[in-house]
């Protein structure tokens, strides 16, 4: 089993090298796919140097900022492994939990696994309205998909790479979460959730998603669920 880890990177110079070391230490045969989305804080230059020093990394560079969804879509094009997992470049999600996330796929129960921040894992006490928003987005998504997720907006989504030819990612920004959820549901995938920890950041620490993305999330949930012919 080979694991493909897709990491979109944008303005994370203070965290992504630490995150990368944690990913490298995970106990799997793996490929690491870093998609640099035209950072402006020095991240791009660091990653270009790193790409020359460590040829085991797959480093892809966008020539203009396109958004998280577009970076993930680019990363998917370079997947050679059997299982794909999406990993943010900050330190909010812990790669040490990969074994927990991958277990339902490895033992044959699941096609897709969501790592849920709301099933009892260790959490930083954090922003109340972000929590409320996540619950609302997940509820509305569940109404359309008829699946009972607790955390649709989670970064940690792992799935069999054999699913990749069956859908196309069209979202450029954070619409990636409701889009990929709708498409997994439409494909009748066997979806599991497992508890994960979460060390959420505030805006002073570099958190990027804002209220405009929250408003957009409702639109994308409806859009990708009603456009059922869109693979």
C-alpha positions as a Python dict, from the first residue, in 0.01 Angstrom:
ca = {
    (1, 'X'): (0, 0, 0),
    (2, 'X'): (136, 338, -102),
    (3, 'X'): (-3, 658, 49),
    (4, 'X'): (-23, 982, -152),
    (5, 'X'): (-25, 1290, 73),
    (6, 'X'): (-148, 1603, -106),
    (7, 'X'): (-46, 1927, 69),
    (8, 'X'): (-164, 2266, -64),
    (9, 'X'): (79, 2534, 53),
    (10, 'X'): (8, 2907, 72),
    (11, 'X'): (180, 3158, 302),
    (12, 'X'): (286, 2904, 565),
    (13, 'X'): (659, 2980, 603),
    (14, 'X'): (641, 2952, 983),
    (15, 'X'): (476, 2609, 991),
    (16, 'X'): (510, 2401, 676),
    (17, 'X'): (866, 2276, 735),
    (18, 'X'): (767, 2147, 1079),
    (19, 'X'): (454, 1993, 929),
    (20, 'X'): (658, 1834, 651),
    (21, 'X'): (893, 1667, 901),
    (22, 'X'): (593, 1524, 1087),
    (23, 'X'): (454, 1389, 760),
    (24, 'X'): (788, 1231, 671),
    (25, 'X'): (795, 1049, 1005),
    (26, 'X'): (462, 871, 945),
    (27, 'X'): (506, 491, 914),
    (28, 'X'): (390, 440, 555),
    (29, 'X'): (531, 388, 210),
    (30, 'X'): (438, 729, 79),
    (31, 'X'): (476, 1007, -170),
    (32, 'X'): (447, 1370, -61),
    (33, 'X'): (293, 1608, -313),
    (34, 'X'): (336, 1978, -229),
    (35, 'X'): (145, 2231, -437),
    (36, 'X'): (274, 2584, -381),
    (37, 'X'): (-3, 2830, -457),
    (38, 'X'): (207, 3141, -530),
    (39, 'X'): (283, 3247, -172),
    (40, 'X'): (397, 3601, -96),
    (41, 'X'): (558, 3550, 247),
    (42, 'X'): (876, 3365, 148),
    (43, 'X'): (722, 3016, 150),
    (44, 'X'): (772, 2979, -225),
    (45, 'X'): (1145, 3047, -209),
    (46, 'X'): (1191, 2804, 80),
    (47, 'X'): (1004, 2531, -107),
    (48, 'X'): (1202, 2587, -429),
    (49, 'X'): (1525, 2535, -235),
    (50, 'X'): (1380, 2230, -62),
    (51, 'X'): (1271, 2078, -395),
    (52, 'X'): (1632, 2088, -515),
    (53, 'X'): (1764, 1934, -193),
    (54, 'X'): (1505, 1657, -155),
    (55, 'X'): (1417, 1500, -489),
    (56, 'X'): (1184, 1250, -321),
    (57, 'X'): (929, 1530, -285),
    (58, 'X'): (687, 1608, -566),
    (59, 'X'): (677, 1988, -571),
    (60, 'X'): (441, 2171, -806),
    (61, 'X'): (433, 2552, -833),
    (62, 'X'): (132, 2756, -941),
    (63, 'X'): (225, 3068, -1135),
    (64, 'X'): (-62, 3261, -978),
    (65, 'X'): (-265, 3220, -661),
    (66, 'X'): (-562, 2995, -745),
    (67, 'X'): (-695, 2883, -406),
    (68, 'X'): (-699, 2569, -191),
    (69, 'X'): (-939, 2374, -413),
    (70, 'X'): (-731, 2443, -723),
    (71, 'X'): (-412, 2339, -542),
    (72, 'X'): (-571, 2012, -432),
    (73, 'X'): (-696, 1946, -785),
    (74, 'X'): (-341, 2000, -913),
    (75, 'X'): (-208, 1762, -650),
    (76, 'X'): (-456, 1492, -750),
    (77, 'X'): (-308, 1492, -1101),
    (78, 'X'): (25, 1375, -959),
    (79, 'X'): (-104, 1090, -741),
    (80, 'X'): (58, 750, -791),
    (81, 'X'): (-43, 586, -463),
    (82, 'X'): (-328, 355, -361),
    (83, 'X'): (-477, 586, -98),
    (84, 'X'): (-492, 967, -99),
    (85, 'X'): (-506, 1192, 206),
    (86, 'X'): (-534, 1571, 208),
    (87, 'X'): (-310, 1752, 455),
    (88, 'X'): (-308, 2127, 532),
    (89, 'X'): (37, 2290, 553),
    (90, 'X'): (-27, 2445, 894),
    (91, 'X'): (-13, 2261, 1229),
    (92, 'X'): (-386, 2236, 1299),
    (93, 'X'): (-401, 1868, 1200),
    (94, 'X'): (-163, 1601, 1331),
    (95, 'X'): (-9, 1353, 1082),
    (96, 'X'): (54, 1109, 1369),
    (97, 'X'): (-316, 1025, 1338),
    (98, 'X'): (-284, 884, 984),
    (99, 'X'): (-302, 524, 1114),
    (100, 'X'): (-638, 596, 1277),
    (101, 'X'): (-772, 768, 966),
    (102, 'X'): (-652, 502, 724),
    (103, 'X'): (-756, 197, 929),
    (104, 'X'): (-1113, 167, 789),
    (105, 'X'): (-974, 171, 433),
    (106, 'X'): (-688, -68, 506),
    (107, 'X'): (-914, -326, 669),
    (108, 'X'): (-1161, -315, 379),
    (109, 'X'): (-1456, -139, 543),
    (110, 'X'): (-1433, 203, 376),
    (111, 'X'): (-1373, 376, 45),
    (112, 'X'): (-1351, 717, 212),
    (113, 'X'): (-1268, 831, 567),
    (114, 'X'): (-1336, 1174, 718),
    (115, 'X'): (-1139, 1276, 1026),
    (116, 'X'): (-1396, 1441, 1252),
    (117, 'X'): (-1304, 1713, 1498),
    (118, 'X'): (-1636, 1662, 1678),
    (119, 'X'): (-1621, 1296, 1782),
    (120, 'X'): (-1423, 1336, 2102),
    (121, 'X'): (-1060, 1397, 2000),
    (122, 'X'): (-840, 1642, 2191),
    (123, 'X'): (-933, 1997, 2092),
    (124, 'X'): (-804, 2346, 2149),
    (125, 'X'): (-1089, 2550, 2301),
    (126, 'X'): (-1141, 2785, 2013),
    (127, 'X'): (-1365, 3019, 1812),
    (128, 'X'): (-1733, 2968, 1894),
    (129, 'X'): (-1874, 3103, 1568),
    (130, 'X'): (-1643, 2883, 1363),
    (131, 'X'): (-1786, 2586, 1551),
    (132, 'X'): (-2142, 2704, 1485),
    (133, 'X'): (-2063, 2759, 1118),
    (134, 'X'): (-1910, 2413, 1082),
    (135, 'X'): (-2218, 2257, 1240),
    (136, 'X'): (-2453, 2449, 1010),
    (137, 'X'): (-2255, 2367, 696),
    (138, 'X'): (-2244, 2000, 789),
    (139, 'X'): (-2617, 1993, 863),
    (140, 'X'): (-2710, 2151, 530),
    (141, 'X'): (-2470, 1923, 345),
    (142, 'X'): (-2618, 1618, 518),
    (143, 'X'): (-2969, 1726, 420),
    (144, 'X'): (-2870, 1720, 54),
    (145, 'X'): (-2642, 1414, 60),
    (146, 'X'): (-2849, 1207, 306),
    (147, 'X'): (-2541, 1098, 496),
    (148, 'X'): (-2484, 1166, 867),
    (149, 'X'): (-2141, 1328, 886),
    (150, 'X'): (-2042, 1527, 1194),
    (151, 'X'): (-1766, 1731, 1023),
    (152, 'X'): (-1802, 1793, 651),
    (153, 'X'): (-1552, 2082, 660),
    (154, 'X'): (-1262, 1879, 797),
    (155, 'X'): (-931, 1890, 610),
    (156, 'X'): (-861, 1521, 675),
    (157, 'X'): (-1029, 1327, 398),
    (158, 'X'): (-867, 1000, 291),
    (159, 'X'): (-991, 786, 3),
    (160, 'X'): (-897, 515, -241),
    (161, 'X'): (-714, 665, -538),
    (162, 'X'): (-926, 446, -769),
    (163, 'X'): (-1202, 703, -711),
    (164, 'X'): (-1006, 986, -876),
    (165, 'X'): (-1111, 911, -1237),
    (166, 'X'): (-1476, 923, -1129),
    (167, 'X'): (-1490, 1292, -1034),
    (168, 'X'): (-1333, 1629, -1116),
    (169, 'X'): (-1259, 1903, -863),
    (170, 'X'): (-1396, 2232, -993),
    (171, 'X'): (-1378, 2450, -678),
    (172, 'X'): (-1099, 2704, -661),
    (173, 'X'): (-1122, 2794, -293),
    (174, 'X'): (-1282, 2640, 14),
    (175, 'X'): (-1577, 2508, -186),
    (176, 'X'): (-1361, 2198, -220),
    (177, 'X'): (-1505, 2058, 105),
    (178, 'X'): (-1878, 2052, 13),
    (179, 'X'): (-1791, 1961, -345),
    (180, 'X'): (-1586, 1653, -268),
    (181, 'X'): (-1838, 1546, -3),
    (182, 'X'): (-2126, 1571, -249),
    (183, 'X'): (-1933, 1371, -507),
    (184, 'X'): (-1836, 1095, -265),
    (185, 'X'): (-2201, 1069, -161),
    (186, 'X'): (-2319, 1063, -523),
    (187, 'X'): (-2076, 778, -598),
    (188, 'X'): (-2232, 578, -311),
    (189, 'X'): (-1893, 543, -146),
    (190, 'X'): (-1865, 360, 183),
    (191, 'X'): (-1782, 656, 409),
    (192, 'X'): (-1653, 632, 765),
    (193, 'X'): (-1568, 895, 1025),
    (194, 'X'): (-1301, 867, 1293),
    (195, 'X'): (-1219, 1108, 1579),
    (196, 'X'): (-916, 1332, 1538),
    (197, 'X'): (-753, 1604, 1746),
    (198, 'X'): (-750, 1966, 1634),
    (199, 'X'): (-523, 2257, 1722),
    (200, 'X'): (-711, 2540, 1556),
    (201, 'X'): (-549, 2877, 1488),
    (202, 'X'): (-697, 3223, 1523),
    (203, 'X'): (-654, 3497, 1263),
    (204, 'X'): (-348, 3644, 1434),
    (205, 'X'): (-184, 3302, 1395),
    (206, 'X'): (-255, 3283, 1024),
    (207, 'X'): (-605, 3136, 984),
    (208, 'X'): (-729, 3216, 633),
    (209, 'X'): (-1095, 3114, 604),
    (210, 'X'): (-1332, 3404, 673),
    (211, 'X'): (-1701, 3493, 685),
    (212, 'X'): (-1719, 3539, 307),
    (213, 'X'): (-1606, 3179, 266),
    (214, 'X'): (-1881, 3080, 508),
    (215, 'X'): (-2146, 3250, 296),
    (216, 'X'): (-1998, 3090, -14),
    (217, 'X'): (-2007, 2747, 152),
    (218, 'X'): (-2388, 2749, 159),
    (219, 'X'): (-2395, 2830, -212),
    (220, 'X'): (-2148, 2555, -300),
    (221, 'X'): (-2335, 2296, -92),
    (222, 'X'): (-2652, 2366, -287),
    (223, 'X'): (-2472, 2402, -620),
    (224, 'X'): (-2277, 2077, -614),
    (225, 'X'): (-2564, 1874, -474),
    (226, 'X'): (-2827, 2000, -721),
    (227, 'X'): (-2599, 1970, -1024),
    (228, 'X'): (-2608, 1593, -1010),
    (229, 'X'): (-2487, 1548, -1368),
    (230, 'X'): (-2159, 1724, -1282),
    (231, 'X'): (-1894, 1464, -1207),
}
